[in-house]
Amino acid sequence: MSTSHKNKTFATFLALILGALGAHRFYLRGSVDKIGLLHLASLPVAGLVYGLAPQADWFFKVLPLVLSGIVGFIEALVIGLSSDEKFDAAFNAGSGRQSNSSWVLAVLLVCTMLVAATMGIATLARLFDLLYTGGSYG
């Protein structure tokens, strides 16, 4: 019996673009993936923060989504940097096909590093600004 073939480049792309919502986890592991559901739960948690603390700084309202996004970027790097053989063993064991990554994956990994580093540094800078100066720098 043959199962569908999962594309490593597409999984990396999903983790880069929609990693905060766990789209890559649902693509690779199905709709009942617990970590994917945890990613998806960051959206209502952000809504809860917004509803329970409307006076809070906007940063704290989006922090659950930001943290989920950073984890999604890390997962994009893990997926993209795994060897084709290891990826196929984990996700394509019954597909009968082999993955063959191309230059597109390398471009996605570079973009992931750029976005993840920028987002991580900005998150830390804003967090320390709010915690130590009360947000006096913005």
N, CA, C and O atoms as a MOPAC input file, in Angstrom:
PM7 MOZYME 1SCF
protein

 N      0.84200 1    -1.18700 1     0.00000 1
 C      0.00000 1     0.00000 1     0.00000 1
 C      0.88500 1     1.24800 1     0.00000 1
 O      1.79900 1     1.36200 1     0.81700 1
 N      0.62300 1     2.15800 1    -0.88900 1
 C      1.41800 1     3.36800 1    -1.04200 1
 C      0.74800 1     4.53900 1    -0.32400 1
 O     -0.46400 1     4.73400 1    -0.42200 1
 N      1.55200 1     5.30600 1     0.39100 1
 C      1.04000 1     6.51400 1     1.05000 1
 C      1.51200 1     7.73100 1     0.26400 1
 O      2.39400 1     7.62200 1    -0.58800 1
 N      0.92800 1     8.88200 1     0.55000 1
 C      1.30300 1    10.09200 1    -0.17900 1
 C      2.73100 1    10.50000 1     0.17600 1
 O      3.19400 1    10.30000 1     1.29900 1
 N      3.40300 1    11.06600 1    -0.79300 1
 C      4.78200 1    11.50500 1    -0.62500 1
 C      4.80500 1    12.92500 1    -0.07400 1
 O      4.18300 1    13.82100 1    -0.64600 1
 N      5.50700 1    13.13800 1     1.02000 1
 C      5.63200 1    14.46100 1     1.63600 1
 C      6.86700 1    15.15700 1     1.06400 1
 O      7.94300 1    14.56400 1     0.98700 1
 N      6.70600 1    16.40300 1     0.67100 1
 C      7.77600 1    17.17300 1     0.06300 1
 C      8.50100 1    17.98000 1     1.14000 1
 O      7.88700 1    18.77600 1     1.85000 1
 N      9.81100 1    17.76600 1     1.25400 1
 C     10.60300 1    18.44600 1     2.27800 1
 C     10.66400 1    19.95300 1     2.04600 1
 O     10.61400 1    20.72700 1     3.00200 1
 N     10.77100 1    20.37600 1     0.79500 1
 C     10.82100 1    21.80400 1     0.48500 1
 C      9.50100 1    22.47800 1     0.84500 1
 O      9.49600 1    23.57500 1     1.40300 1
 N      8.38600 1    21.82800 1     0.52800 1
 C      7.08400 1    22.40000 1     0.85800 1
 C      6.87300 1    22.45500 1     2.37500 1
 O      6.31200 1    23.42300 1     2.88900 1
 N      7.31800 1    21.42500 1     3.08600 1
 C      7.20000 1    21.41500 1     4.54800 1
 C      8.02100 1    22.55100 1     5.16100 1
 O      7.58200 1    23.18900 1     6.11800 1
 N      9.20800 1    22.80300 1     4.61400 1
 C     10.03300 1    23.90800 1     5.09100 1
 C      9.36500 1    25.24800 1     4.79300 1
 O      9.37900 1    26.15500 1     5.62500 1
 N      8.78100 1    25.36500 1     3.60400 1
 C      8.06200 1    26.58600 1     3.23300 1
 C      6.88300 1    26.83900 1     4.17700 1
 O      6.67400 1    27.96700 1     4.62400 1
 N      6.11500 1    25.78600 1     4.47800 1
 C      4.99000 1    25.93900 1     5.41100 1
 C      5.46900 1    26.37100 1     6.79100 1
 O      4.83700 1    27.20500 1     7.43900 1
 N      6.59200 1    25.79900 1     7.24000 1
 C      7.12400 1    26.17000 1     8.55400 1
 C      7.59400 1    27.62000 1     8.56300 1
 O      7.48500 1    28.30000 1     9.58400 1
 N      8.11000 1    28.09500 1     7.44900 1
 C      8.55700 1    29.48500 1     7.36300 1
 C      7.37500 1    30.45100 1     7.34100 1
 O      7.38100 1    31.45200 1     8.05700 1
 N      6.36700 1    30.15900 1     6.52900 1
 C      5.25300 1    31.08200 1     6.33300 1
 C      4.16400 1    30.93700 1     7.40000 1
 O      3.68200 1    31.93300 1     7.94100 1
 N      3.78200 1    29.70100 1     7.69700 1
 C      2.67800 1    29.45000 1     8.63000 1
 C      3.10200 1    28.61800 1     9.83800 1
 O      2.28700 1    27.90700 1    10.42700 1
 N      4.36600 1    28.70900 1    10.20000 1
 C      4.88400 1    27.92500 1    11.31900 1
 C      4.24000 1    28.27200 1    12.64300 1
 O      4.10500 1    27.41100 1    13.51200 1
 N      3.84100 1    29.52500 1    12.81100 1
 C      3.21300 1    29.94400 1    14.07000 1
 C      1.87700 1    29.24500 1    14.28700 1
 O      1.42300 1    29.11400 1    15.42400 1
 N      1.24700 1    28.80100 1    13.21400 1
 C     -0.04500 1    28.11400 1    13.31600 1
 C      0.08800 1    26.60000 1    13.17900 1
 O     -0.91000 1    25.88300 1    13.25400 1
 N      1.31400 1    26.10600 1    12.97900 1
 C      1.55400 1    24.67400 1    12.93100 1
 C      1.19600 1    24.00200 1    11.62700 1
 O      1.01200 1    22.78400 1    11.61100 1
 N      1.08700 1    24.73200 1    10.53400 1
 C      0.67600 1    24.14600 1     9.25100 1
 C      1.63100 1    23.04900 1     8.79900 1
 O      1.19600 1    22.04500 1     8.23500 1
 N      2.93000 1    23.22900 1     9.04200 1
 C      3.90500 1    22.22300 1     8.64300 1
 C      3.72400 1    20.92500 1     9.42800 1
 O      3.91900 1    19.83500 1     8.88900 1
 N      3.35500 1    21.04500 1    10.69000 1
 C      3.12700 1    19.84700 1    11.51800 1
 C      1.91100 1    19.07800 1    11.01200 1
 O      1.93300 1    17.84900 1    10.94300 1
 N      0.85500 1    19.80100 1    10.65900 1
 C     -0.34300 1    19.13700 1    10.14200 1
 C     -0.06900 1    18.49800 1     8.78700 1
 O     -0.59600 1    17.42500 1     8.49100 1
 N      0.74700 1    19.14300 1     7.96100 1
 C      1.10100 1    18.58300 1     6.66000 1
 C      1.89800 1    17.28900 1     6.82600 1
 O      1.64900 1    16.31000 1     6.12300 1
 N      2.84800 1    17.28700 1     7.74800 1
 C      3.71500 1    16.11900 1     7.90500 1
 C      3.10100 1    15.01400 1     8.74900 1
 O      3.30100 1    13.83600 1     8.45200 1
 N      2.36000 1    15.36400 1     9.79100 1
 C      1.91900 1    14.36000 1    10.75500 1
 C      0.40700 1    14.17400 1    10.84600 1
 O     -0.05500 1    13.29600 1    11.57500 1
 N     -0.35900 1    14.96100 1    10.13800 1
 C     -1.80200 1    14.81100 1    10.18300 1
 C     -2.46000 1    15.81300 1    11.10900 1
 O     -1.79000 1    16.59600 1    11.78200 1
 N     -3.78800 1    15.77400 1    11.13100 1
 C     -4.55100 1    16.80800 1    11.83100 1
 C     -4.62200 1    16.62700 1    13.33900 1
 O     -5.14700 1    17.50300 1    14.02600 1
 N     -4.12000 1    15.53600 1    13.87600 1
 C     -4.19200 1    15.32800 1    15.32500 1
 C     -2.81700 1    15.41900 1    15.98500 1
 O     -2.61800 1    14.88600 1    17.07600 1
 N     -1.86900 1    16.08900 1    15.33100 1
 C     -0.53800 1    16.25600 1    15.90500 1
 C     -0.62000 1    17.17800 1    17.11600 1
 O     -1.11200 1    18.30200 1    17.01100 1
 N     -0.14000 1    16.70900 1    18.26400 1
 C     -0.28000 1    17.46600 1    19.50500 1
 C      0.52200 1    18.76400 1    19.49400 1
 O      0.04800 1    19.78700 1    19.98800 1
 N      1.72200 1    18.73600 1    18.94000 1
 C      2.51900 1    19.96700 1    18.89100 1
 C      1.91800 1    20.94500 1    17.88500 1
 O      1.95700 1    22.15700 1    18.09800 1
 N      1.36100 1    20.42700 1    16.79100 1
 C      0.66900 1    21.29100 1    15.83800 1
 C     -0.52800 1    21.97000 1    16.47900 1
 O     -0.77900 1    23.15100 1    16.24100 1
 N     -1.26400 1    21.23000 1    17.28800 1
 C     -2.39500 1    21.81800 1    18.00500 1
 C     -1.93400 1    22.84200 1    19.02800 1
 O     -2.62800 1    23.82600 1    19.28700 1
 N     -0.76200 1    22.61100 1    19.60900 1
 C     -0.19800 1    23.58900 1    20.54700 1
 C      0.16700 1    24.88100 1    19.81800 1
 O     -0.06400 1    25.97800 1    20.32700 1
 N      0.74800 1    24.73900 1    18.60600 1
 C      1.00700 1    25.93100 1    17.78500 1
 C     -0.30600 1    26.66600 1    17.50300 1
 O     -0.39100 1    27.88500 1    17.64800 1
 N     -1.30800 1    25.91800 1    17.10700 1
 C     -2.59700 1    26.52100 1    16.75300 1
 C     -3.24500 1    27.18900 1    17.96900 1
 O     -3.97000 1    28.17300 1    17.82500 1
 N     -2.98600 1    26.66100 1    19.15200 1
 C     -3.55500 1    27.22800 1    20.37700 1
 C     -2.97700 1    28.60100 1    20.70300 1
 O     -3.54900 1    29.33300 1    21.51100 1
 N     -1.86200 1    28.95700 1    20.09300 1
 C     -1.28000 1    30.27100 1    20.37400 1
 C     -2.19600 1    31.40200 1    19.90400 1
 O     -2.15600 1    32.50200 1    20.45600 1
 N     -3.01200 1    31.14100 1    18.89800 1
 C     -3.94100 1    32.16300 1    18.40700 1
 C     -5.02400 1    32.48500 1    19.44500 1
 O     -5.20500 1    33.66000 1    19.76400 1
 N     -5.75300 1    31.49400 1    19.98900 1
 C     -6.72400 1    31.85400 1    21.02600 1
 C     -6.07600 1    32.35600 1    22.31600 1
 O     -6.68500 1    33.14100 1    23.04400 1
 N     -4.84500 1    31.91400 1    22.61200 1
 C     -4.16100 1    32.42600 1    23.80500 1
 C     -3.86500 1    33.91500 1    23.62400 1
 O     -4.01900 1    34.69900 1    24.56000 1
 N     -3.44000 1    34.30200 1    22.41900 1
 C     -3.21600 1    35.72300 1    22.14800 1
 C     -4.52800 1    36.49800 1    22.27000 1
 O     -4.53500 1    37.62100 1    22.77500 1
 N     -5.62900 1    35.91600 1    21.81400 1
 C     -6.93500 1    36.54300 1    21.96800 1
 C     -7.34400 1    36.66900 1    23.42300 1
 O     -7.95500 1    37.65900 1    23.82500 1
 N     -7.00600 1    35.67200 1    24.19800 1
 C     -7.29500 1    35.70000 1    25.63800 1
 C     -6.52000 1    36.81900 1    26.31900 1
 O     -7.07300 1    37.55000 1    27.14100 1
 N     -5.24400 1    36.95400 1    25.98300 1
 C     -4.43700 1    38.03100 1    26.56000 1
 C     -5.03800 1    39.37600 1    26.17300 1
 O     -5.13300 1    40.28400 1    26.99900 1
 N     -5.44100 1    39.49400 1    24.91800 1
 C     -6.05600 1    40.73600 1    24.45800 1
 C     -7.35500 1    41.02300 1    25.21000 1
 O     -7.62500 1    42.16900 1    25.57000 1
 N     -8.16200 1    39.98100 1    25.44800 1
 C     -9.43600 1    40.16600 1    26.12900 1
 C     -9.30500 1    40.40300 1    27.61900 1
 O    -10.05400 1    41.19700 1    28.18800 1
 N     -8.36100 1    39.72500 1    28.26000 1
 C     -8.21200 1    39.83400 1    29.71500 1
 C     -7.36900 1    41.03100 1    30.14700 1
 O     -7.51400 1    41.53100 1    31.26300 1
 N     -6.49000 1    41.48600 1    29.26000 1
 C     -5.63600 1    42.62100 1    29.61200 1
 C     -5.60200 1    43.61900 1    28.46200 1
 O     -4.57000 1    43.77200 1    27.81000 1
 N     -6.71900 1    44.30100 1    28.20500 1
 C     -6.74100 1    45.24000 1    27.06700 1
 C     -5.79500 1    46.42100 1    27.24200 1
 O     -5.42300 1    47.06300 1    26.26000 1
 N     -5.40200 1    46.71400 1    28.47400 1
 C     -4.50400 1    47.83300 1    28.71200 1
 C     -3.04300 1    47.44100 1    28.52000 1
 O     -2.17200 1    48.31200 1    28.52800 1
 N     -2.75700 1    46.16500 1    28.35100 1
 C     -1.37400 1    45.70500 1    28.20300 1
 C     -0.77200 1    46.21600 1    26.90100 1
 O     -1.48600 1    46.52800 1    25.94900 1
 N      0.54000 1    46.29300 1    26.87900 1
 C      1.25100 1    46.70000 1    25.67700 1
 C      0.95700 1    45.70500 1    24.55500 1
 O      0.75200 1    44.51700 1    24.80700 1
 N      0.93900 1    46.19900 1    23.31100 1
 C      0.62500 1    45.34300 1    22.15600 1
 C      1.57200 1    44.14900 1    22.06600 1
 O      1.19100 1    43.08300 1    21.58400 1
 N      2.81300 1    44.33300 1    22.53400 1
 C      3.80200 1    43.25900 1    22.46700 1
 C      3.34900 1    42.03100 1    23.24300 1
 O      3.51300 1    40.90400 1    22.77500 1
 N      2.78300 1    42.24100 1    24.42400 1
 C      2.32900 1    41.10600 1    25.22900 1
 C      1.11000 1    40.43200 1    24.61400 1
 O      0.88100 1    39.24200 1    24.83200 1
 N      0.33300 1    41.18100 1    23.85400 1
 C     -0.85000 1    40.60900 1    23.20100 1
 C     -0.47300 1    39.67000 1    22.06100 1
 O     -1.17400 1    38.69100 1    21.80700 1
 N      0.62600 1    39.95700 1    21.37400 1
 C      1.05000 1    39.10400 1    20.25500 1
 C      2.17100 1    38.14900 1    20.64500 1
 O      2.60900 1    37.35300 1    19.81400 1
 N      2.64200 1    38.20600 1    21.87700 1
 C      3.75700 1    37.36400 1    22.30700 1
 C      3.51300 1    35.86600 1    22.11700 1
 O      4.43800 1    35.17300 1    21.69300 1
 N      2.32100 1    35.32300 1    22.40500 1
 C      2.12700 1    33.88800 1    22.13700 1
 C      2.33800 1    33.51700 1    20.66800 1
 O      2.91700 1    32.47200 1    20.37200 1
 N      1.88000 1    34.35400 1    19.76100 1
 C      2.09000 1    34.09400 1    18.33200 1
 C      3.54900 1    34.25600 1    17.94200 1
 O      4.05700 1    33.49500 1    17.11800 1
 N      4.22300 1    35.22900 1    18.51900 1
 C      5.63800 1    35.44100 1    18.21700 1
 C      6.46500 1    34.24800 1    18.67600 1
 O      7.32100 1    33.76600 1    17.93400 1
 N      6.22000 1    33.77400 1    19.87500 1
 C      6.96100 1    32.61700 1    20.37700 1
 C      6.68200 1    31.37300 1    19.54600 1
 O      7.59800 1    30.60600 1    19.24800 1
 N      5.43400 1    31.17000 1    19.17400 1
 C      5.09100 1    30.04000 1    18.31600 1
 C      5.75900 1    30.17000 1    16.94800 1
 O      6.18000 1    29.17300 1    16.36200 1
 N      5.85400 1    31.39800 1    16.44300 1
 C      6.52700 1    31.63700 1    15.17100 1
 C      8.01000 1    31.33600 1    15.23400 1
 O      8.56500 1    30.75500 1    14.30100 1
 N      8.66000 1    31.72100 1    16.32300 1
 C     10.08600 1    31.44200 1    16.48500 1
 C     10.32400 1    29.94200 1    16.54300 1
 O     11.27300 1    29.43900 1    15.94200 1
 N      9.47300 1    29.22900 1    17.25800 1
 C      9.58600 1    27.76400 1    17.28700 1
 C      9.35700 1    27.18700 1    15.89000 1
 O     10.02100 1    26.22800 1    15.49600 1
 N      8.42200 1    27.76700 1    15.14600 1
 C      8.18500 1    27.34100 1    13.76800 1
 C      9.40600 1    27.55100 1    12.88700 1
 O      9.69400 1    26.72400 1    12.02200 1
 N     10.13300 1    28.65900 1    13.09800 1
 C     11.36100 1    28.90000 1    12.33100 1
 C     12.42100 1    27.85500 1    12.66600 1
 O     13.12200 1    27.36500 1    11.78000 1
 N     12.53300 1    27.51900 1    13.94500 1
 C     13.49600 1    26.49000 1    14.34100 1
 C     13.12200 1    25.15800 1    13.70500 1
 O     13.99100 1    24.43000 1    13.22600 1
 N     11.83200 1    24.84000 1    13.69800 1
 C     11.38500 1    23.59900 1    13.05800 1
 C     11.63800 1    23.63000 1    11.55200 1
 O     11.94700 1    22.59400 1    10.96200 1
 N     11.51300 1    24.79900 1    10.92000 1
 C     11.82000 1    24.92000 1     9.48700 1
 C     13.28300 1    24.58500 1     9.23600 1
 O     13.61000 1    23.89600 1     8.27000 1
 N     14.15600 1    25.06800 1    10.09900 1
 C     15.57700 1    24.76200 1     9.95000 1
 C     15.85200 1    23.27600 1    10.17300 1
 O     16.64900 1    22.67900 1     9.44900 1
 N     15.20700 1    22.68500 1    11.15600 1
 C     15.41200 1    21.26100 1    11.41800 1
 C     14.93400 1    20.42300 1    10.24000 1
 O     15.62300 1    19.49500 1     9.81600 1
 N     13.76200 1    20.74500 1     9.71300 1
 C     13.22400 1    20.00100 1     8.57000 1
 C     14.11800 1    20.19200 1     7.35200 1
 O     14.49100 1    19.22000 1     6.69600 1
 N     14.46100 1    21.43300 1     7.04800 1
 C     15.23000 1    21.72500 1     5.84700 1
 C     16.65000 1    21.20600 1     5.88500 1
 O     17.19400 1    20.82200 1     4.85000 1
 N     17.26500 1    21.18700 1     7.06100 1
 C     18.65200 1    20.74100 1     7.16700 1
 C     18.79300 1    19.24000 1     7.35100 1
 O     19.90700 1    18.72000 1     7.29000 1
 N     17.68800 1    18.52800 1     7.57500 1
 C     17.78600 1    17.07100 1     7.67100 1
 C     18.09200 1    16.49700 1     6.28900 1
 O     17.66700 1    17.04500 1     5.27300 1
 N     18.81600 1    15.41200 1     6.26200 1
 C     19.15700 1    14.79400 1     4.97800 1
 C     17.89200 1    14.22900 1     4.32800 1
 O     16.91700 1    13.91500 1     5.00900 1
 N     17.92700 1    14.10900 1     3.01300 1
 C     16.77300 1    13.55900 1     2.30200 1
 C     16.45700 1    12.14700 1     2.76700 1
 O     15.29000 1    11.77000 1     2.87300 1
 N     17.48900 1    11.36800 1     3.04200 1
 C     17.28100 1     9.99100 1     3.48700 1
 C     16.59100 1     9.95300 1     4.85100 1
 O     15.67400 1     9.16100 1     5.06700 1
 N     17.03500 1    10.81100 1     5.76400 1
 C     16.43100 1    10.85000 1     7.10100 1
 C     14.98300 1    11.34800 1     7.01900 1
 O     14.10500 1    10.82000 1     7.70000 1
 N     14.73700 1    12.36300 1     6.18700 1
 C     13.38300 1    12.88000 1     6.01500 1
 C     12.47400 1    11.79700 1     5.43100 1
 O     11.35000 1    11.61000 1     5.89900 1
 N     12.95900 1    11.08400 1     4.40800 1
 C     12.16300 1    10.02600 1     3.79300 1
 C     11.87900 1     8.89600 1     4.78200 1
 O     10.78100 1     8.33900 1     4.78700 1
 N     12.85100 1     8.55800 1     5.61000 1
 C     12.63100 1     7.50400 1     6.59900 1
 C     11.56400 1     7.90500 1     7.61200 1
 O     10.80200 1     7.06000 1     8.08400 1
 N     11.51000 1     9.18500 1     7.94400 1
 C     10.54800 1     9.64600 1     8.94300 1
 C      9.15500 1     9.87500 1     8.35900 1
 O      8.16000 1     9.57200 1     9.01800 1
 N      9.06200 1    10.40300 1     7.14000 1
 C      7.76200 1    10.83200 1     6.62800 1
 C      7.32000 1    10.16000 1     5.33100 1
 O      6.14700 1    10.25000 1     4.96800 1
 N      8.21900 1     9.49800 1     4.63200 1
 C      7.88100 1     8.90700 1     3.33600 1
 C      8.21000 1     7.42500 1     3.26400 1
 O      8.55500 1     6.91300 1     2.19900 1
 N      8.10600 1     6.74100 1     4.38400 1
 C      8.50500 1     5.33000 1     4.40200 1
 C      7.67400 1     4.48500 1     3.44500 1
 O      8.21700 1     3.56800 1     2.82800 1
 N      6.40600 1     4.75200 1     3.30000 1
 C      5.54600 1     3.93400 1     2.45800 1
 C      5.20000 1     4.54200 1     1.11900 1
 O      4.32500 1     4.02700 1     0.42200 1
 N      5.86700 1     5.63600 1     0.73100 1
 C      5.46900 1     6.30500 1    -0.50200 1
 C      6.08100 1     5.68000 1    -1.75400 1
 O      5.53600 1     5.83400 1    -2.84700 1
 N      7.18500 1     4.99000 1    -1.61200 1
 C      7.83200 1     4.39200 1    -2.77400 1
 C      8.64800 1     5.37200 1    -3.58800 1
 O      9.17500 1     4.99700 1    -4.63500 1
 N      8.77300 1     6.61100 1    -3.15000 1
 C      9.55200 1     7.63200 1    -3.84700 1
 C     10.63200 1     8.16200 1    -2.92300 1
 O     10.56200 1     7.99000 1    -1.70600 1
 N     11.63200 1     8.80600 1    -3.50900 1
 C     12.70600 1     9.41200 1    -2.73400 1
 C     12.68800 1    10.92000 1    -2.93700 1
 O     12.36800 1    11.41000 1    -4.02000 1
 N     13.03400 1    11.64600 1    -1.88600 1
 C     13.12100 1    13.10500 1    -1.97600 1
 C     14.40400 1    13.49800 1    -2.69000 1
 O     15.42300 1    12.81400 1    -2.59700 1
 N     14.33400 1    14.60200 1    -3.39600 1
 C     15.49700 1    15.14400 1    -4.07900 1
 C     15.44700 1    16.66200 1    -3.93900 1
 O     14.85300 1    17.34900 1    -4.77000 1
 N     16.06700 1    17.17700 1    -2.89100 1
 C     16.02100 1    18.61400 1    -2.60500 1
 C     16.82700 1    19.38700 1    -3.64200 1
 O     17.83000 1    18.89900 1    -4.16300 1
 N     16.36600 1    20.60900 1    -3.93000 1
 C     17.03500 1    21.44700 1    -4.92200 1
 C     17.48400 1    22.76000 1    -4.28600 1
 O     17.44900 1    22.91400 1    -3.06500 1
 N     17.90000 1    23.68900 1    -5.11700 1
 C     18.38900 1    24.97800 1    -4.65600 1
 C     17.29600 1    25.79500 1    -3.98000 1
 O     17.59500 1    26.68800 1    -3.18700 1
 N     16.04500 1    25.50700 1    -4.28000 1
 C     14.93800 1    26.24800 1    -3.66700 1
 C     14.96700 1    26.06800 1    -2.14700 1
 O     14.69100 1    27.00200 1    -1.39400 1
 N     15.30200 1    24.86100 1    -1.71200 1
 C     15.38600 1    24.59200 1    -0.27600 1
 C     16.47300 1    25.44400 1     0.36900 1
 O     16.28400 1    25.95200 1     1.47400 1
 N     17.60200 1    25.60600 1    -0.30400 1
 C     18.68700 1    26.43300 1     0.23900 1
 C     18.24200 1    27.88900 1     0.37300 1
 O     18.56900 1    28.54500 1     1.36200 1
 N     17.50700 1    28.39600 1    -0.60200 1
 C     16.99700 1    29.77100 1    -0.53300 1
 C     16.01500 1    29.90800 1     0.63300 1
 O     16.04700 1    30.90100 1     1.35900 1
 N     15.14500 1    28.91500 1     0.81100 1
 C     14.20200 1    28.94200 1     1.93600 1
 C     14.93500 1    28.93500 1     3.27200 1
 O     14.53000 1    29.63100 1     4.20400 1
 N     15.99900 1    28.16300 1     3.37100 1
 C     16.75000 1    28.11200 1     4.62400 1
 C     17.44400 1    29.44200 1     4.91800 1
 O     17.49700 1    29.86900 1     6.07100 1
 N     17.97200 1    30.09400 1     3.89300 1
 C     18.59400 1    31.40300 1     4.08500 1
 C     17.53500 1    32.42400 1     4.52100 1
 O     17.77100 1    33.21200 1     5.43700 1
 N     16.37900 1    32.40600 1     3.86900 1
 C     15.28600 1    33.31500 1     4.25700 1
 C     14.82700 1    33.04100 1     5.67900 1
 O     14.54200 1    33.97000 1     6.43600 1
 N     14.75500 1    31.77100 1     6.03900 1
 C     14.35100 1    31.40600 1     7.39800 1
 C     15.34000 1    31.96100 1     8.41500 1
 O     14.93400 1    32.49900 1     9.44500 1
 N     16.62600 1    31.83500 1     8.13500 1
 C     17.62300 1    32.36600 1     9.06300 1
 C     17.51900 1    33.87500 1     9.19000 1
 O     17.62500 1    34.41300 1    10.29200 1
 N     17.31300 1    34.56500 1     8.07200 1
 C     17.20200 1    36.02100 1     8.11500 1
 C     15.99000 1    36.46900 1     8.93000 1
 O     16.09900 1    37.34200 1     9.79100 1
 N     14.85500 1    35.87600 1     8.65700 1
 C     13.62600 1    36.26000 1     9.35400 1
 C     13.69200 1    35.85200 1    10.82200 1
 O     13.31200 1    36.62700 1    11.69900 1
 N     14.17400 1    34.63900 1    11.09400 1
 C     14.22400 1    34.14800 1    12.47500 1
 C     15.18700 1    34.96200 1    13.32500 1
 O     14.87200 1    35.29300 1    14.46800 1
 N     16.34700 1    35.28600 1    12.78800 1
 C     17.31500 1    36.08200 1    13.54900 1
 C     16.77400 1    37.47400 1    13.82000 1
 O     16.89500 1    37.98400 1    14.93400 1
 N     16.17700 1    38.09400 1    12.80500 1
 C     15.60800 1    39.42600 1    12.98000 1
 C     14.48400 1    39.41500 1    14.00500 1
 O     14.41800 1    40.27700 1    14.88100 1
 N     13.60300 1    38.43000 1    13.88600 1
 C     12.46600 1    38.35200 1    14.80300 1
 C     12.93000 1    38.03200 1    16.22800 1
 O     12.39500 1    38.58300 1    17.19000 1
 N     13.90400 1    37.16000 1    16.36600 1
 C     14.41200 1    36.81900 1    17.69600 1
 C     15.08000 1    37.99700 1    18.37600 1
 O     14.84500 1    38.25300 1    19.55700 1
 N     15.90900 1    38.71400 1    17.63700 1
 C     16.59600 1    39.87400 1    18.20900 1
 C     15.59300 1    40.97600 1    18.55200 1
 O     15.68800 1    41.58900 1    19.61500 1
 N     14.63700 1    41.23100 1    17.66200 1
 C     13.62800 1    42.26100 1    17.92900 1
 C     12.76700 1    41.89300 1    19.13100 1
 O     12.41400 1    42.75600 1    19.93600 1
 N     12.43200 1    40.61600 1    19.25100 1
 C     11.62000 1    40.16600 1    20.39300 1
 C     12.37200 1    40.35800 1    21.70100 1
 O     11.81600 1    40.87000 1    22.67300 1
 N     13.63400 1    39.94900 1    21.72600 1
 C     14.43000 1    40.13000 1    22.94400 1
 C     14.61800 1    41.60200 1    23.28300 1
 O     14.53300 1    41.99000 1    24.44800 1
 N     14.87300 1    42.42300 1    22.26600 1
 C     15.07400 1    43.85200 1    22.51500 1
 C     13.80800 1    44.48700 1    23.08900 1
 O     13.87200 1    45.23900 1    24.06200 1
 N     12.66800 1    44.18600 1    22.49000 1
 C     11.40400 1    44.77200 1    22.98600 1
 C     11.06300 1    44.25000 1    24.38100 1
 O     10.59400 1    45.00400 1    25.23300 1
 N     11.30100 1    42.96000 1    24.60900 1
 C     11.01000 1    42.38300 1    25.91900 1
 C     11.85400 1    43.04200 1    27.00800 1
 O     11.33200 1    43.40800 1    28.06000 1
 N     13.15100 1    43.19500 1    26.76100 1
 C     14.00800 1    43.83700 1    27.75300 1
 C     13.65400 1    45.31200 1    27.92700 1
 O     13.74400 1    45.84500 1    29.03300 1
 N     13.25300 1    45.97200 1    26.84400 1
 C     12.82000 1    47.36700 1    26.95200 1
 C     11.60600 1    47.47500 1    27.86700 1
 O     11.54600 1    48.35000 1    28.73000 1
 N     10.64200 1    46.58100 1    27.67100 1
 C      9.42900 1    46.64600 1    28.49600 1
 C      9.69800 1    46.24900 1    29.94300 1
 O      9.15600 1    46.86100 1    30.86300 1
 N     10.52500 1    45.23700 1    30.15000 1
 C     10.74700 1    44.74300 1    31.50600 1
 C     11.66300 1    45.64600 1    32.32600 1
 O     11.45800 1    45.79100 1    33.53100 1
 N     12.66500 1    46.25200 1    31.70300 1
 C     13.65300 1    47.01200 1    32.46400 1
 C     13.44800 1    48.52100 1    32.43300 1
 O     13.88800 1    49.22100 1    33.34500 1
 N     12.78600 1    49.03500 1    31.39500 1
 C     12.61500 1    50.48700 1    31.33600 1
 C     11.13300 1    50.87400 1    31.31000 1
 O     10.79500 1    52.05700 1    31.28300 1
 N     10.26000 1    49.87500 1    31.31900 1
 C      8.83300 1    50.16600 1    31.27000 1
 C      8.37000 1    50.63300 1    29.90900 1
 O      7.30200 1    51.23500 1    29.79300 1
 N      9.15000 1    50.36900 1    28.87600 1
 C      8.76900 1    50.74900 1    27.52600 1
 C      9.10900 1    52.17300 1    27.17400 1
 O      8.47900 1    52.76400 1    26.29700 1
 N     10.10600 1    52.74200 1    27.85000 1
 C     10.43100 1    54.15000 1    27.60200 1
 C     11.11300 1    54.38100 1    26.25800 1
 O     11.25900 1    55.52900 1    25.83700 1
 N     11.53400 1    53.31700 1    25.57400 1
 C     12.15600 1    53.48900 1    24.25400 1
 C     11.19900 1    53.16900 1    23.13100 1
 O     11.64600 1    52.94400 1    22.00700 1
 N      9.94700 1    53.13800 1    23.37200 1
 C      8.99900 1    52.90600 1    22.29900 1
 C      7.80100 1    52.27000 1    22.82100 1
 O      6.87200 1    51.98900 1    22.06400 1

